[in-house]
Amino acid sequence: MTRFPLWLLAFLAVPACSAAADPIKLDVDLTESARQLFHAREAIPVKPGALTLYYPKWIPGEHSPSGPLENLAGLKIDAGGKALAWRRDPVDMYAIHLDVPAGVARLDVSFDFLSPGAGGEFGQSVSATPDIVDLEWNQVLLYPAGSPSKEIPFDPSVKLPAGWQFGTALETDSVSGAVTHFKTVTLNNLVDSPLIAGAHFERVDLSPGDKVPVHLDIVADTEEDLGITPEQVQSMRNLVKQAYILFASHHYNHYDFLLTLSANTGHFGLEHHQSSDDRSWPDLYIDPATALVGAHLLPHEYVHSWNGKFRRPANLWTPDFNTQPMQGDMLWVYEGLTEYFGNVLMARSGAVTPAQYRDALALDAANMDHRPGRSWRPLQDTTDEAQILYYAPRDWQNWRRVQDFYTEGELLWLDVDTKIRELSGGKKSIDDFAHAFYGMDDGSYITKTYTFDDLAATLNQVQPYDWQAFLKDKLDNTREGAPLDGVARGGYRLVYTETPSEYFKDVEKLRKMQNFMYSIGLAIRDGEKSRGQVDDVLWSGPAFKAGVGAGMILVAVNGRAYDADRKVLEDAITAAKTSKAPIRLLFRDQDQYLSFDVDYHGGLKYPSLVTEGTAPYSLDAIIAPH
């Protein structure tokens, strides 16, 4: 029997809508976004017969079936002014089935998107405030099954609150009052072109005089939060130049960093070909600590224009957003290599100093060094299960492992880079791989897929070596501790000292937490609603052996009320160095109070990188501007 993949079977069916039909007209009204209400209207060209409409399910960049279907409400489908009956597919609930009557050439579809008011990840998080709205077009449209999304044209428009400005990679066709009409685009490009808007907006030119425009579009809670400094603008302009040097290409007609600065929206980054949807803390540009910790976000998402959008693992490419599940088996490249390149470009652009880069790398290395889950779950499995792990609870994450293919991937690609440098006697580096792998079809943003074999073959062209065996060993084997060969080959060694780096302290401050994972094995939240709550417990660490569990609330330390500001726990850990007595911790666990004696006398421990061997150190060369 001949077997066809499921997505192909869907395209063998006769659709009621032709890809050659007129564009689907999509009008989105965001004037009630302050109430988290987005109103969508569509005019969909059709032919009589059975029709299936899809709500986008598999969202690129989110690597999961995360389309927020639960927030679609008030769906009405009319034909010639008469309501049509429809039914949701009982298995694939993102599919709507109906029959188009004879003589009908257009369906009028309307519904509301109830934008989330709290919680969630990515597009399931808060995207609207009284002063800001972030629009992902996949949330406000239905599209007909039966044609690849790259062949379905859309004419989109958006209506904004009076006086608001916006940023998007879409190109404006016309403006009528508060309504902006955009040029016709394919469904692929529409979903790939989010929009941000707000009452407080600024646009910064990052490529003055260049033929290819690059801009930073910022919306913020207040005018003050828009206060990007000339030095910060220059580092962003350096980022663009350093990326061009690294990749020897660009894969967009123009590019917009879409940056939302707010205390009230979700915080994340989502990549797109000609833009990135970046959401960060409101004081990113006006507080040095926030600027330092948040410096990695925009470089990471920018790199994705090359790695993830232009070059994409074959199993993450799909013909549309519904008919084939994405497989994340190569996210250690898609996300891990992006993490590596993004952080390197962060340093090369001057957004952070070399010392700050090393402090950030030390923290990443220490996190993986205290990830005992590596003893049972290989790196490959974290990517295979990514669509689940992105939404896994954060407690016990050091044993469970979550989407730490970002961090371990960074260490893996540092290993690759330093190995290429070692084998070539310093004549080649991963930059040469970047030129070969991404430096073709300059200006094109048509996706080129690749496989593991393609990746290994390109590495072998750059520097002959058994890269398949090298990578498979890193991917498939389980080991204790972090993979630190690249750090060592780069001329550095991971150590632990009693004094935290400024970067470490800034991370704790911004994340509202205290991190004792490297000493007694505890991470504690200190937000207003979670003060003293144990976020994670190091598996088989001192606190774990004493009986402490994730989610408990720390009440007292050695008989003194716990207070992060008074450093009660730090003082107790330091005092235990010269005492044989255990550290006594009192916790509240639901309606019980529990006391645990933690037998730990090793003092405070914070990660740092120190030089090993003699200069020059290849890690320093890696992050130097080119």
Secondary structure, DSSP 8 states (H G I E B T S, - for coil): -----HHHHHHHS--SS-TTS--EEEEEE-TTGGGTEEEEEEEEE--SEEEEEE---SBTTTTBS---GGGEEEEEEEETTEE---EE-SSSTTEEEEEE-TT--EEEEEEEEE--SS--SGGGS--B-SSEEEE-GGGG--EETTS-GGG-EEEEEEE--TT-EEEESS-EEEEETTEEEE--EEHHHHHT--EEEESSEEEEESSTT-SS-EEEEEEESSSGGG---HHHHHHHHHHHHHHHHHHS----SSEEEEEEE-SSS--EEEE-SSEEEEEE-TTTTT-HHHHHHGGGHHHHHHHTTTBTTTEEEGGG--SSSSSS----TTHHHHTHHHHHHHHHHHHHTTSS-HHHHHHHHHHHHHHHHT-GGGGTS-HHHHHHTHHHHTTS-STTHHHH--STHHHHHHHHHHHHHHHHHHHTTTS--HHHHHHHHH-SSTT--S-EEE-HHHHHHHHHHHS-S-HHHHHHHHHH---SS---HHHHHTTEEEEEESS--HHHHHHHHHHTEEEETTTTSEEEE-STTSTTBEEEE-TTSHHHHHT--TT-EEEEETTEE--GGGTHHHHHHHHGGG-SS-EEEEEEETTEEEEEEE---S---EEEEEE-SSS--HHHHHHS--
